[in-house]
């Protein structure tokens, strides 16, 4: 088989690591934030459809999160890396979790 069509071990590991059920989405926000409520609805819907675990963190209870994200909330992390902030696009989040 041509090397062009062979997957390297690194590519195989990268693909294997992206099984939706093994992913974690983190929503960082604060109480009383209407954008955070909108983001939570999108995250809950997309993660529910794909079987992806998600968690919610409150910047008012975590000084480090507050320092890092207070101007950007809501913030969505996928596997610990920032995916988006302010407005969550369902299609973009779905692609990030399945590609």
N, CA, C and O atoms as a GROMACS GRO file, in nm:
protein
  396
    1UNK      N    1   0.084  -0.117   0.000
    1UNK     CA    2   0.000   0.000   0.000
    1UNK      C    3   0.089   0.124   0.000
    1UNK      O    4   0.195   0.126   0.063
    2UNK      N    5   0.046   0.223  -0.069
    2UNK     CA    6   0.122   0.348  -0.078
    2UNK      C    7   0.130   0.415   0.058
    2UNK      O    8   0.033   0.412   0.134
    3UNK      N    9   0.245   0.475   0.090
    3UNK     CA   10   0.258   0.546   0.219
    3UNK      C   11   0.157   0.659   0.234
    3UNK      O   12   0.124   0.700   0.345
    4UNK      N   13   0.108   0.709   0.122
    4UNK     CA   14   0.010   0.818   0.128
    4UNK      C   15  -0.117   0.772   0.198
    4UNK      O   16  -0.183   0.850   0.266
    5UNK      N   17  -0.151   0.644   0.179
    5UNK     CA   18  -0.276   0.593   0.234
    5UNK      C   19  -0.260   0.526   0.369
    5UNK      O   20  -0.359   0.486   0.430
    6UNK      N   21  -0.139   0.513   0.418
    6UNK     CA   22  -0.116   0.452   0.549
    6UNK      C   23  -0.130   0.557   0.658
    6UNK      O   24  -0.084   0.670   0.644
    7UNK      N   25  -0.194   0.518   0.764
    7UNK     CA   26  -0.204   0.607   0.880
    7UNK      C   27  -0.084   0.583   0.968
    7UNK      O   28  -0.047   0.469   0.995
    8UNK      N   29  -0.023   0.690   1.012
    8UNK     CA   30   0.088   0.676   1.104
    8UNK      C   31   0.034   0.643   1.242
    8UNK      O   32  -0.085   0.660   1.268
    9UNK      N   33   0.121   0.596   1.329
    9UNK     CA   34   0.079   0.565   1.466
    9UNK      C   35   0.027   0.690   1.535
    9UNK      O   36  -0.069   0.683   1.613
   10UNK      N   37   0.088   0.804   1.507
   10UNK     CA   38   0.044   0.930   1.568
   10UNK      C   39  -0.096   0.966   1.520
   10UNK      O   40  -0.179   1.009   1.601
   11UNK      N   41  -0.125   0.949   1.390
   11UNK     CA   42  -0.258   0.977   1.338
   11UNK      C   43  -0.361   0.882   1.397
   11UNK      O   44  -0.472   0.923   1.430
   12UNK      N   45  -0.326   0.756   1.410
   12UNK     CA   46  -0.418   0.657   1.466
   12UNK      C   47  -0.449   0.690   1.611
   12UNK      O   48  -0.565   0.681   1.654
   13UNK      N   49  -0.348   0.729   1.688
   13UNK     CA   50  -0.368   0.765   1.828
   13UNK      C   51  -0.455   0.889   1.840
   13UNK      O   52  -0.541   0.898   1.927
   14UNK      N   53  -0.432   0.985   1.750
   14UNK     CA   54  -0.510   1.108   1.752
   14UNK      C   55  -0.657   1.078   1.723
   14UNK      O   56  -0.746   1.132   1.790
   15UNK      N   57  -0.684   0.993   1.625
   15UNK     CA   58  -0.821   0.956   1.592
   15UNK      C   59  -0.886   0.877   1.705
   15UNK      O   60  -1.002   0.900   1.738
   16UNK      N   61  -0.812   0.786   1.764
   16UNK     CA   62  -0.865   0.704   1.872
   16UNK      C   63  -0.899   0.789   1.993
   16UNK      O   64  -0.992   0.757   2.067
   17UNK      N   65  -0.824   0.895   2.015
   17UNK     CA   66  -0.844   0.980   2.132
   17UNK      C   67  -0.970   1.065   2.119
   17UNK      O   68  -1.012   1.126   2.217
   18UNK      N   69  -1.032   1.070   2.002
   18UNK     CA   70  -1.146   1.158   1.981
   18UNK      C   71  -1.280   1.086   1.979
   18UNK      O   72  -1.372   1.130   1.911
   19UNK      N   73  -1.291   0.978   2.051
   19UNK     CA   74  -1.420   0.910   2.065
   19UNK      C   75  -1.508   0.999   2.151
   19UNK      O   76  -1.470   1.032   2.264
   20UNK      N   77  -1.627   1.040   2.102
   20UNK     CA   78  -1.709   1.133   2.178
   20UNK      C   79  -1.731   1.095   2.324
   20UNK      O   80  -1.728   1.183   2.411
   21UNK      N   81  -1.753   0.969   2.354
   21UNK     CA   82  -1.778   0.928   2.492
   21UNK      C   83  -1.660   0.947   2.585
   21UNK      O   84  -1.676   0.946   2.707
   22UNK      N   85  -1.541   0.964   2.528
   22UNK     CA   86  -1.421   0.983   2.609
   22UNK      C   87  -1.384   1.130   2.625
   22UNK      O   88  -1.280   1.162   2.683
   23UNK      N   89  -1.465   1.219   2.574
   23UNK     CA   90  -1.435   1.362   2.577
   23UNK      C   91  -1.496   1.424   2.703
   23UNK      O   92  -1.583   1.365   2.768
   24UNK      N   93  -1.449   1.545   2.736
   24UNK     CA   94  -1.506   1.620   2.846
   24UNK      C   95  -1.520   1.766   2.805
   24UNK      O   96  -1.423   1.829   2.762
   25UNK      N   97  -1.640   1.818   2.818
   25UNK     CA   98  -1.666   1.959   2.791
   25UNK      C   99  -1.685   2.028   2.924
   25UNK      O  100  -1.757   1.979   3.012
   26UNK      N  101  -1.620   2.143   2.939
   26UNK     CA  102  -1.632   2.223   3.061
   26UNK      C  103  -1.692   2.358   3.024
   26UNK      O  104  -1.640   2.427   2.936
   27UNK      N  105  -1.798   2.396   3.091
   27UNK     CA  106  -1.860   2.527   3.072
   27UNK      C  107  -1.824   2.612   3.193
   27UNK      O  108  -1.855   2.577   3.307
   28UNK      N  109  -1.759   2.724   3.167
   28UNK     CA  110  -1.718   2.814   3.274
   28UNK      C  111  -1.805   2.939   3.266
   28UNK      O  112  -1.812   3.005   3.163
   29UNK      N  113  -1.871   2.970   3.375
   29UNK     CA  114  -1.960   3.086   3.377
   29UNK      C  115  -1.982   3.134   3.519
   29UNK      O  116  -1.902   3.108   3.609
   30UNK      N  117  -2.094   3.205   3.537
   30UNK     CA  118  -2.130   3.252   3.671
   30UNK      C  119  -2.282   3.264   3.680
   30UNK      O  120  -2.350   3.276   3.578
   31UNK      N  121  -2.334   3.260   3.800
   31UNK     CA  122  -2.479   3.270   3.819
   31UNK      C  123  -2.532   3.406   3.770
   31UNK      O  124  -2.464   3.507   3.782
   32UNK      N  125  -2.652   3.406   3.715
   32UNK     CA  126  -2.716   3.528   3.672
   32UNK      C  127  -2.669   3.580   3.537
   32UNK      O  128  -2.706   3.691   3.497
   33UNK      N  129  -2.590   3.504   3.467
   33UNK     CA  130  -2.536   3.544   3.336
   33UNK      C  131  -2.625   3.484   3.227
   33UNK      O  132  -2.629   3.363   3.210
   34UNK      N  133  -2.695   3.569   3.152
   34UNK     CA  134  -2.787   3.517   3.050
   34UNK      C  135  -2.712   3.446   2.937
   34UNK      O  136  -2.764   3.350   2.881
   35UNK      N  137  -2.592   3.492   2.903
   35UNK     CA  138  -2.513   3.423   2.801
   35UNK      C  139  -2.472   3.285   2.850
   35UNK      O  140  -2.466   3.190   2.771
   36UNK      N  141  -2.443   3.274   2.979
   36UNK     CA  142  -2.405   3.144   3.037
   36UNK      C  143  -2.523   3.047   3.032
   36UNK      O  144  -2.504   2.929   3.005
   37UNK      N  145  -2.642   3.098   3.057
   37UNK     CA  146  -2.762   3.013   3.049
   37UNK      C  147  -2.784   2.964   2.906
   37UNK      O  148  -2.818   2.848   2.885
   38UNK      N  149  -2.765   3.054   2.809
   38UNK     CA  150  -2.779   3.014   2.668
   38UNK      C  151  -2.675   2.910   2.632
   38UNK      O  152  -2.706   2.811   2.566
   39UNK      N  153  -2.551   2.932   2.676
   39UNK     CA  154  -2.442   2.838   2.646
   39UNK      C  155  -2.469   2.703   2.710
   39UNK      O  156  -2.444   2.599   2.649
   40UNK      N  157  -2.521   2.703   2.832
   40UNK     CA  158  -2.552   2.577   2.900
   40UNK      C  159  -2.655   2.495   2.824
   40UNK      O  160  -2.644   2.373   2.815
   41UNK      N  161  -2.755   2.562   2.768
   41UNK     CA  162  -2.857   2.491   2.690
   41UNK      C  163  -2.795   2.424   2.567
   41UNK      O  164  -2.830   2.311   2.535
   42UNK      N  165  -2.705   2.493   2.499
   42UNK     CA  166  -2.640   2.437   2.380
   42UNK      C  167  -2.548   2.321   2.419
   42UNK      O  168  -2.552   2.215   2.356
   43UNK      N  169  -2.467   2.342   2.522
   43UNK     CA  170  -2.375   2.237   2.566
   43UNK      C  171  -2.452   2.113   2.610
   43UNK      O  172  -2.416   2.001   2.576
   44UNK      N  173  -2.559   2.134   2.686
   44UNK     CA  174  -2.640   2.022   2.734
   44UNK      C  175  -2.701   1.945   2.616
   44UNK      O  176  -2.702   1.822   2.616
   45UNK      N  177  -2.751   2.016   2.518
   45UNK     CA  178  -2.813   1.952   2.402
   45UNK      C  179  -2.710   1.872   2.322
   45UNK      O  180  -2.732   1.754   2.294
   46UNK      N  181  -2.599   1.935   2.284
   46UNK     CA  182  -2.498   1.870   2.200
   46UNK      C  183  -2.434   1.752   2.274
   46UNK      O  184  -2.420   1.644   2.218
   47UNK      N  185  -2.395   1.774   2.398
   47UNK     CA  186  -2.332   1.665   2.474
   47UNK      C  187  -2.430   1.551   2.498
   47UNK      O  188  -2.391   1.434   2.497
   48UNK      N  189  -2.556   1.584   2.521
   48UNK     CA  190  -2.657   1.480   2.539
   48UNK      C  191  -2.675   1.396   2.413
   48UNK      O  192  -2.687   1.274   2.421
   49UNK      N  193  -2.677   1.462   2.298
   49UNK     CA  194  -2.692   1.390   2.170
   49UNK      C  195  -2.574   1.295   2.145
   49UNK      O  196  -2.592   1.185   2.094
   50UNK      N  197  -2.455   1.340   2.181
   50UNK     CA  198  -2.333   1.265   2.150
   50UNK      C  199  -2.286   1.173   2.262
   50UNK      O  200  -2.195   1.092   2.243
   51UNK      N  201  -2.347   1.184   2.378
   51UNK     CA  202  -2.304   1.102   2.492
   51UNK      C  203  -2.173   1.149   2.551
   51UNK      O  204  -2.093   1.069   2.600
   52UNK      N  205  -2.151   1.280   2.545
   52UNK     CA  206  -2.026   1.339   2.596
   52UNK      C  207  -2.051   1.394   2.737
   52UNK      O  208  -2.151   1.462   2.761
   53UNK      N  209  -1.959   1.365   2.827
   53UNK     CA  210  -1.969   1.418   2.963
   53UNK      C  211  -1.940   1.568   2.961
   53UNK      O  212  -1.857   1.616   2.883
   54UNK      N  213  -2.010   1.642   3.048
   54UNK     CA  214  -1.979   1.783   3.061
   54UNK      C  215  -1.998   1.826   3.205
   54UNK      O  216  -2.071   1.764   3.283
   55UNK      N  217  -1.930   1.934   3.238
   55UNK     CA  218  -1.935   1.988   3.374
   55UNK      C  219  -1.947   2.139   3.366
   55UNK      O  220  -1.915   2.200   3.265
   56UNK      N  221  -1.994   2.196   3.476
   56UNK     CA  222  -2.009   2.341   3.484
   56UNK      C  223  -1.923   2.391   3.599
   56UNK      O  224  -1.924   2.334   3.708
   57UNK      N  225  -1.848   2.499   3.573
   57UNK     CA  226  -1.766   2.560   3.678
   57UNK      C  227  -1.803   2.706   3.692
   57UNK      O  228  -1.831   2.775   3.593
   58UNK      N  229  -1.804   2.753   3.816
   58UNK     CA  230  -1.845   2.888   3.850
   58UNK      C  231  -1.722   2.973   3.881
   58UNK      O  232  -1.646   2.941   3.973
   59UNK      N  233  -1.701   3.081   3.804
   59UNK     CA  234  -1.582   3.163   3.827
   59UNK      C  235  -1.587   3.237   3.960
   59UNK      O  236  -1.484   3.282   4.010
   60UNK      N  237  -1.706   3.251   4.018
   60UNK     CA  238  -1.714   3.320   4.147
   60UNK      C  239  -1.665   3.232   4.262
   60UNK      O  240  -1.645   3.280   4.373
   61UNK      N  241  -1.645   3.102   4.234
   61UNK     CA  242  -1.599   3.010   4.337
   61UNK      C  243  -1.455   2.964   4.315
   61UNK      O  244  -1.403   2.883   4.392
   62UNK      N  245  -1.390   3.015   4.209
   62UNK     CA  246  -1.255   2.972   4.177
   62UNK      C  247  -1.173   3.092   4.130
   62UNK      O  248  -1.193   3.142   4.019
   63UNK      N  249  -1.083   3.138   4.214
   63UNK     CA  250  -1.004   3.259   4.187
   63UNK      C  251  -0.922   3.247   4.059
   63UNK      O  252  -0.913   3.343   3.983
   64UNK      N  253  -0.863   3.130   4.033
   64UNK     CA  254  -0.781   3.112   3.913
   64UNK      C  255  -0.866   3.122   3.787
   64UNK      O  256  -0.827   3.186   3.690
   65UNK      N  257  -0.983   3.059   3.789
   65UNK     CA  258  -1.073   3.068   3.673
   65UNK      C  259  -1.121   3.211   3.654
   65UNK      O  260  -1.134   3.259   3.542
   66UNK      N  261  -1.149   3.279   3.764
   66UNK     CA  262  -1.194   3.418   3.757
   66UNK      C  263  -1.088   3.506   3.691
   66UNK      O  264  -1.119   3.584   3.602
   67UNK      N  265  -0.963   3.493   3.735
   67UNK     CA  266  -0.854   3.573   3.678
   67UNK      C  267  -0.839   3.546   3.528
   67UNK      O  268  -0.817   3.639   3.450
   68UNK      N  269  -0.849   3.421   3.488
   68UNK     CA  270  -0.823   3.385   3.350
   68UNK      C  271  -0.939   3.415   3.255
   68UNK      O  272  -0.916   3.452   3.140
   69UNK      N  273  -1.063   3.399   3.302
   69UNK     CA  274  -1.177   3.403   3.209
   69UNK      C  275  -1.282   3.509   3.235
   69UNK      O  276  -1.381   3.513   3.162
   70UNK      N  277  -1.268   3.596   3.335
   70UNK     CA  278  -1.377   3.683   3.375
   70UNK      C  279  -1.429   3.772   3.262
   70UNK      O  280  -1.547   3.807   3.263
   71UNK      N  281  -1.346   3.809   3.166
   71UNK     CA  282  -1.392   3.893   3.055
   71UNK      C  283  -1.451   3.812   2.940
   71UNK      O  284  -1.506   3.870   2.846
   72UNK      N  285  -1.441   3.681   2.944
   72UNK     CA  286  -1.482   3.599   2.831
   72UNK      C  287  -1.605   3.512   2.857
   72UNK      O  288  -1.654   3.449   2.764
   73UNK      N  289  -1.655   3.505   2.979
   73UNK     CA  290  -1.761   3.408   3.008
   73UNK      C  291  -1.884   3.433   2.924
   73UNK      O  292  -1.916   3.547   2.892
   74UNK      N  293  -1.953   3.327   2.889
   74UNK     CA  294  -1.920   3.188   2.916
   74UNK      C  295  -1.805   3.139   2.827
   74UNK      O  296  -1.790   3.182   2.713
   75UNK      N  297  -1.727   3.050   2.883
   75UNK     CA  298  -1.616   2.989   2.811
   75UNK      C  299  -1.641   2.839   2.807
   75UNK      O  300  -1.684   2.779   2.905
   76UNK      N  301  -1.614   2.779   2.692
   76UNK     CA  302  -1.628   2.635   2.676
   76UNK      C  303  -1.491   2.576   2.649
   76UNK      O  304  -1.420   2.618   2.558
   77UNK      N  305  -1.454   2.477   2.730
   77UNK     CA  306  -1.331   2.402   2.709
   77UNK      C  307  -1.368   2.263   2.659
   77UNK      O  308  -1.466   2.205   2.705
   78UNK      N  309  -1.290   2.212   2.567
   78UNK     CA  310  -1.306   2.074   2.521
   78UNK      C  311  -1.176   2.003   2.557
   78UNK      O  312  -1.069   2.037   2.507
   79UNK      N  313  -1.187   1.905   2.644
   79UNK     CA  314  -1.070   1.832   2.693
   79UNK      C  315  -0.964   1.926   2.750
   79UNK      O  316  -0.845   1.905   2.730
   80UNK      N  317  -1.010   2.028   2.820
   80UNK     CA  318  -0.920   2.120   2.888
   80UNK      C  319  -0.864   2.233   2.803
   80UNK      O  320  -0.791   2.318   2.855
   81UNK      N  321  -0.896   2.236   2.674
   81UNK     CA  322  -0.848   2.342   2.586
   81UNK      C  323  -0.965   2.432   2.546
   81UNK      O  324  -1.075   2.384   2.518
   82UNK      N  325  -0.939   2.564   2.544
   82UNK     CA  326  -1.047   2.657   2.512
   82UNK      C  327  -1.099   2.633   2.371
   82UNK      O  328  -1.024   2.630   2.274
   83UNK      N  329  -1.230   2.616   2.364
   83UNK     CA  330  -1.298   2.594   2.236
   83UNK      C  331  -1.362   2.724   2.187
   83UNK      O  332  -1.347   2.761   2.071
   84UNK      N  333  -1.432   2.792   2.275
   84UNK     CA  334  -1.502   2.915   2.237
   84UNK      C  335  -1.535   2.997   2.361
   84UNK      O  336  -1.514   2.952   2.474
   85UNK      N  337  -1.587   3.117   2.339
   85UNK     CA  338  -1.636   3.199   2.449
   85UNK      C  339  -1.749   3.287   2.398
   85UNK      O  340  -1.768   3.302   2.277
   86UNK      N  341  -1.823   3.343   2.491
   86UNK     CA  342  -1.941   3.428   2.470
   86UNK      C  343  -2.059   3.355   2.409
   86UNK      O  344  -2.162   3.341   2.476
   87UNK      N  345  -2.049   3.308   2.287
   87UNK     CA  346  -2.162   3.240   2.222
   87UNK      C  347  -2.116   3.103   2.173
   87UNK      O  348  -2.014   3.091   2.106
   88UNK      N  349  -2.194   3.001   2.207
   88UNK     CA  350  -2.159   2.864   2.169
   88UNK      C  351  -2.240   2.826   2.045
   88UNK      O  352  -2.363   2.832   2.046
   89UNK      N  353  -2.171   2.787   1.940
   89UNK     CA  354  -2.235   2.741   1.818
   89UNK      C  355  -2.248   2.589   1.825
   89UNK      O  356  -2.147   2.519   1.835
   90UNK      N  357  -2.370   2.538   1.819
   90UNK     CA  358  -2.394   2.394   1.834
   90UNK      C  359  -2.322   2.313   1.727
   90UNK      O  360  -2.262   2.210   1.759
   91UNK      N  361  -2.326   2.357   1.603
   91UNK     CA  362  -2.261   2.283   1.496
   91UNK      C  363  -2.110   2.276   1.513
   91UNK      O  364  -2.049   2.172   1.492
   92UNK      N  365  -2.052   2.387   1.552
   92UNK     CA  366  -1.907   2.392   1.572
   92UNK      C  367  -1.866   2.302   1.689
   92UNK      O  368  -1.766   2.230   1.681
   93UNK      N  369  -1.942   2.305   1.797
   93UNK     CA  370  -1.912   2.220   1.911
   93UNK      C  371  -1.928   2.072   1.873
   93UNK      O  372  -1.844   1.989   1.908
   94UNK      N  373  -2.033   2.040   1.801
   94UNK     CA  374  -2.056   1.902   1.756
   94UNK      C  375  -1.938   1.854   1.671
   94UNK      O  376  -1.891   1.741   1.690
   95UNK      N  377  -1.891   1.937   1.578
   95UNK     CA  378  -1.777   1.899   1.493
   95UNK      C  379  -1.651   1.880   1.577
   95UNK      O  380  -1.574   1.787   1.553
   96UNK      N  381  -1.629   1.966   1.674
   96UNK     CA  382  -1.510   1.955   1.759
   96UNK      C  383  -1.511   1.824   1.838
   96UNK      O  384  -1.405   1.768   1.867
   97UNK      N  385  -1.629   1.777   1.871
   97UNK     CA  386  -1.640   1.656   1.951
   97UNK      C  387  -1.640   1.527   1.868
   97UNK      O  388  -1.620   1.418   1.922
   98UNK      N  389  -1.662   1.540   1.739
   98UNK     CA  390  -1.670   1.420   1.655
   98UNK      C  391  -1.560   1.407   1.552
   98UNK      O  392  -1.542   1.299   1.496
   99UNK      N  393  -1.487   1.511   1.525
   99UNK     CA  394  -1.380   1.503   1.424
   99UNK      C  395  -1.249   1.464   1.485
   99UNK      O  396  -1.148   1.453   1.414
   0.00000   0.00000   0.00000
